[in-house]
């Protein structure tokens, strides 16, 4: 299977003409810049308005945004390298893969943390400020990054144990399926994905139905409205989780579609990468960040003031 994936990935790149390669890279890099500009506006708004600094909900969300910025930068860098510098030093490649894999694993974990925070805010409103403190939120973020970094570090340990030491000084086609090509890496990846995704989905489903139950039994109109908003927010977390899981489908789609349309293998691979890795990062800030009226109000206030000041000068 790994050999087939390697041949497929390699052939996708060598069959592109120079013009096709340039167009694809321009499209990918342009989308990366657009997405990071939108996310950058959210980050700047957060750090320039102290009202968000004491709210665990926004602290977790901005961590998700920063995580997305790092992830898409690394992903696009790896994509461009496949055209401009396909053979990369293994040590450099492993560093990029560890960072990329960590940010990729962080996304579902952060979404689960945000769902739990919303459940506590609705289910235990009187204790929310005691349970979800700023310090505990930052401790949770550190824990998420630590847990997210475990799988890629294990991959490196496996490679270091199986491969000779000079392997890390050689050059290689920088793709995970090529670098981590042992059966132990495959088994670890399957086990990790099953464990992480099971925990995250159970968390999101449990918090959603608990909040749904609270919304139904809520007596006051305000509490019922808050519960419904929290329920919709958690539902959006589920949508975001589905979007981030699309990246796991891309290799499967390539293997299914390319045999039927071999002449279009480069186009299929490009569209799959676009739909499963890039577009979801564009939808993520839009379906949650821009939806938040408080965040939008401060974004408009901050950036409109900046524009007015620049025009005046």
C-alpha positions as CSV (number, residue, x, y, z in Angstrom):
1,X,0.0,0.0,0.0
2,X,2.8,2.4,1.0
3,X,4.6,1.6,-2.3
4,X,1.5,2.4,-4.3
5,X,0.9,5.7,-2.5
6,X,4.5,6.7,-3.1
7,X,4.2,5.9,-6.8
8,X,1.0,7.8,-7.0
9,X,2.2,10.9,-5.2
10,X,5.4,11.0,-7.3
11,X,3.7,10.5,-10.6
12,X,1.2,13.3,-9.8
13,X,4.0,15.8,-9.6
14,X,6.2,14.7,-12.5
15,X,3.2,14.7,-14.9
16,X,2.4,18.4,-14.4
17,X,3.7,20.8,-17.0
18,X,5.5,23.9,-15.9
19,X,2.5,26.0,-16.5
20,X,0.2,23.7,-14.6
21,X,2.6,23.6,-11.7
22,X,2.9,27.4,-11.5
23,X,-0.9,27.8,-11.6
24,X,-1.5,25.2,-8.9
25,X,1.1,26.7,-6.6
26,X,-0.2,30.2,-7.1
27,X,-3.8,29.1,-6.3
28,X,-2.6,27.3,-3.1
29,X,-0.3,30.0,-1.9
30,X,-3.0,32.7,-2.6
31,X,-5.6,30.8,-0.6
32,X,-3.1,30.4,2.2
33,X,-2.5,34.1,2.3
34,X,-6.2,34.9,2.3
35,X,-7.0,32.4,5.0
36,X,-4.1,33.6,7.2
37,X,-5.1,37.3,6.7
38,X,-8.6,36.5,8.0
39,X,-7.2,34.5,10.9
40,X,-4.6,37.2,11.5
41,X,-7.4,39.8,11.9
42,X,-8.9,37.6,14.6
43,X,-5.6,37.2,16.3
44,X,-4.8,40.9,16.2
45,X,-8.3,41.7,17.5
46,X,-7.9,39.3,20.4
47,X,-4.5,40.6,21.6
48,X,-5.5,44.3,21.3
49,X,-8.7,44.0,23.3
50,X,-8.2,42.9,26.9
51,X,-11.9,42.1,27.3
52,X,-11.1,38.7,25.6
53,X,-8.1,37.9,27.8
54,X,-10.2,36.8,30.8
55,X,-12.7,34.7,28.9
56,X,-11.7,31.0,28.6
57,X,-14.0,30.6,25.5
58,X,-12.1,33.2,23.5
59,X,-8.7,32.0,24.8
60,X,-9.4,28.5,23.5
61,X,-10.8,29.9,20.2
62,X,-7.7,32.0,19.5
63,X,-5.5,29.0,20.2
64,X,-7.5,27.2,17.6
65,X,-7.0,30.1,15.1
66,X,-3.2,30.2,15.8
67,X,-3.0,26.4,15.4
68,X,-4.8,26.7,12.0
69,X,-2.3,29.4,10.9
70,X,0.6,27.2,11.7
71,X,-1.0,24.1,10.2
72,X,-1.8,25.7,6.9
73,X,1.6,27.3,6.6
74,X,3.3,24.0,7.1
75,X,0.9,22.2,4.8
76,X,1.4,24.7,2.0
77,X,5.2,24.7,2.5
78,X,5.2,20.9,2.1
79,X,3.0,21.2,-1.0
80,X,5.3,23.8,-2.6
81,X,8.4,21.8,-1.7
82,X,7.0,18.8,-3.7
83,X,7.4,21.0,-6.9
84,X,10.4,23.2,-6.1
85,X,12.6,21.0,-3.9
86,X,11.1,17.4,-3.9
87,X,14.2,15.9,-2.2
88,X,14.6,17.4,1.3
89,X,17.1,16.5,4.1
90,X,15.4,14.0,6.3
91,X,16.0,15.9,9.5
92,X,14.4,19.1,8.1
93,X,11.6,17.0,6.7
94,X,10.9,15.3,10.0
95,X,10.9,18.7,11.8
96,X,8.2,20.0,9.4
97,X,6.2,16.7,9.7
98,X,6.3,16.8,13.5
99,X,5.0,20.4,13.6
100,X,2.4,19.7,10.9
101,X,1.2,16.5,12.6
102,X,1.1,18.2,16.0
103,X,-1.1,21.1,14.8
104,X,-3.3,18.6,12.9
105,X,-3.9,16.5,16.0
106,X,-4.5,19.6,18.1
107,X,-7.6,20.7,16.2
108,X,-10.0,18.0,17.4
109,X,-8.6,18.2,20.9
110,X,-9.2,22.0,21.0
111,X,-12.7,21.5,19.7
112,X,-13.4,19.0,22.4
113,X,-12.1,21.5,25.0
114,X,-14.3,24.2,23.7
115,X,-17.3,22.0,23.8
116,X,-16.6,21.1,27.4
117,X,-16.3,24.8,28.3
118,X,-19.7,25.6,26.8
119,X,-21.3,22.7,28.6
120,X,-19.9,23.9,31.9
121,X,-21.1,27.5,31.2
122,X,-24.6,26.2,30.6
123,X,-24.8,23.2,32.9
124,X,-22.9,24.7,35.9
125,X,-23.3,28.5,35.4
126,X,-22.6,29.3,39.1
127,X,-19.4,27.4,39.1
128,X,-18.2,28.2,35.6
129,X,-16.0,31.1,36.8
130,X,-14.4,28.8,39.4
131,X,-13.9,25.8,37.1
132,X,-12.9,27.5,33.9
133,X,-10.3,30.0,35.2
134,X,-7.7,31.7,32.9
135,X,-4.9,29.7,34.5
136,X,-6.7,26.4,34.0
137,X,-7.4,27.3,30.4
138,X,-3.7,27.9,29.7
139,X,-2.9,24.6,31.5
140,X,-5.4,22.9,29.2
141,X,-3.8,24.4,26.1
142,X,-0.4,23.2,27.2
143,X,-1.8,19.8,27.8
144,X,-3.5,19.7,24.4
145,X,-0.2,20.7,22.7
146,X,1.6,18.0,24.7
147,X,-0.9,15.3,23.8
148,X,-0.9,16.4,20.2
149,X,2.9,16.2,20.0
150,X,3.0,12.6,21.3
151,X,2.1,10.7,18.1
152,X,4.6,12.5,15.8
153,X,7.4,12.1,18.4
154,X,6.6,8.4,18.6
155,X,6.9,8.3,14.8
156,X,10.4,9.8,15.0
157,X,11.4,7.3,17.8
158,X,10.2,4.4,15.6
159,X,12.1,5.6,12.6
160,X,15.2,6.2,14.8
161,X,15.0,2.7,16.2
162,X,14.4,1.0,12.8
163,X,16.5,3.1,10.4
164,X,20.3,3.5,10.5
165,X,21.6,6.8,11.9
166,X,22.8,8.1,8.6
167,X,19.2,8.0,7.3
168,X,18.6,11.4,9.0
169,X,21.5,12.9,6.9
170,X,20.1,11.7,3.6
171,X,17.5,13.3,1.4
172,X,13.9,12.1,0.8
173,X,10.6,13.0,-0.9
174,X,9.0,14.8,2.1
175,X,5.7,13.1,2.6
176,X,4.5,11.3,5.8
177,X,3.8,8.0,4.0
178,X,7.3,8.1,2.5
179,X,9.2,9.0,5.6
180,X,7.2,6.9,8.1
181,X,7.1,3.8,5.9
182,X,7.4,1.0,8.5
183,X,4.5,-1.3,9.6
184,X,5.0,0.1,13.1
185,X,4.2,3.6,12.0
186,X,1.1,2.4,10.2
187,X,-0.1,0.5,13.2
188,X,0.6,3.5,15.5
189,X,-1.2,5.9,13.2
190,X,-4.4,3.7,13.0
191,X,-4.4,3.2,16.8
192,X,-3.8,6.9,17.5
193,X,-6.5,8.1,15.1
194,X,-9.1,5.6,16.5
195,X,-8.3,6.6,20.1
196,X,-8.2,10.4,19.6
197,X,-11.2,10.6,17.3
198,X,-13.3,8.3,19.6
199,X,-12.6,10.4,22.6
200,X,-13.3,13.7,20.8
201,X,-16.5,12.5,19.2
202,X,-17.8,11.0,22.5
203,X,-17.0,14.3,24.2
204,X,-18.8,16.4,21.6
205,X,-21.8,14.1,21.3
206,X,-22.1,13.9,25.1
207,X,-21.9,17.7,25.7
208,X,-24.3,18.3,22.8
209,X,-27.1,16.1,24.2
210,X,-26.5,17.3,27.8
211,X,-26.9,20.9,26.7
212,X,-29.9,19.9,24.6
213,X,-31.4,18.3,27.7
214,X,-30.7,21.5,29.7
215,X,-32.4,23.6,27.0
216,X,-35.5,21.6,27.2
217,X,-35.9,21.7,31.0
218,X,-34.8,25.4,31.3
219,X,-37.6,27.4,32.9
220,X,-36.4,30.9,32.3
221,X,-36.3,32.4,28.8
222,X,-32.8,33.7,29.1
223,X,-31.3,30.4,30.3
224,X,-33.2,28.6,27.6
225,X,-31.8,31.0,24.9
226,X,-28.3,30.6,26.3
227,X,-28.6,26.8,26.3
228,X,-29.8,26.9,22.6
229,X,-26.9,29.1,21.6
230,X,-24.5,26.7,23.4
231,X,-26.1,23.7,21.7
232,X,-25.7,25.4,18.3
233,X,-22.0,26.2,19.1
234,X,-21.3,22.6,20.0
235,X,-23.0,21.5,16.8
236,X,-20.7,23.8,14.9
237,X,-17.7,22.1,16.7
238,X,-19.0,18.8,15.2
239,X,-19.1,20.4,11.8
240,X,-15.6,21.7,12.2
241,X,-14.4,18.3,13.3
242,X,-16.0,16.7,10.2
243,X,-14.1,19.3,8.1
244,X,-10.8,18.6,9.7
245,X,-11.3,14.9,9.2
246,X,-11.6,15.4,5.5
247,X,-7.8,15.4,5.3
248,X,-7.8,11.7,6.2
249,X,-10.0,11.0,3.2
250,X,-7.8,12.6,0.6
251,X,-5.4,9.6,0.1
252,X,-8.4,7.3,-0.2
253,X,-10.1,9.4,-2.7
254,X,-6.9,9.6,-4.8
255,X,-6.6,5.8,-4.8
256,X,-10.3,5.4,-5.7
257,X,-10.6,8.0,-8.4
258,X,-7.2,8.0,-10.2
259,X,-7.5,4.4,-11.5
260,X,-10.8,5.4,-13.2
261,X,-9.4,8.7,-14.6
262,X,-5.7,8.1,-15.0
263,X,-5.3,11.0,-17.4
264,X,-6.6,13.4,-14.8
265,X,-4.5,12.2,-11.9
266,X,-2.8,15.6,-11.4
267,X,-6.1,17.4,-11.4
268,X,-7.8,14.9,-9.0
269,X,-4.9,15.1,-6.6
270,X,-5.0,18.9,-6.7
271,X,-8.7,19.2,-6.2
272,X,-8.6,16.7,-3.3
273,X,-5.9,18.6,-1.6
274,X,-7.8,21.9,-2.1
275,X,-11.1,20.5,-0.8
276,X,-9.8,18.5,2.1
277,X,-6.9,20.6,3.4
278,X,-7.3,24.2,2.4
279,X,-11.0,25.1,2.1
280,X,-11.9,23.7,5.5
281,X,-9.4,26.1,7.0
282,X,-11.2,29.0,5.3
283,X,-14.6,27.9,6.6
284,X,-13.4,27.4,10.2
285,X,-13.0,31.1,11.1
286,X,-16.1,32.0,9.2
287,X,-18.6,29.5,10.8
288,X,-17.4,30.3,14.3
289,X,-15.4,33.5,14.6
290,X,-17.3,35.8,12.3
291,X,-20.6,34.3,13.7
292,X,-19.7,35.7,17.2
293,X,-21.3,39.1,17.4
294,X,-18.9,40.3,20.1
295,X,-15.9,39.4,18.1
296,X,-17.3,41.0,14.9
297,X,-18.1,44.2,16.8
298,X,-14.5,44.5,18.0
299,X,-13.0,43.6,14.6
300,X,-15.1,46.3,13.0
301,X,-14.2,48.8,15.7
302,X,-10.5,48.1,15.7
303,X,-9.8,47.9,11.9
304,X,-12.2,50.7,11.0
305,X,-10.3,53.0,13.4
306,X,-7.0,52.0,11.9
307,X,-8.3,52.8,8.4
308,X,-9.6,56.2,9.5
309,X,-6.3,57.1,11.2
310,X,-4.3,56.1,8.1
311,X,-6.6,58.1,5.8
312,X,-6.4,61.2,8.1
313,X,-2.6,61.1,8.1
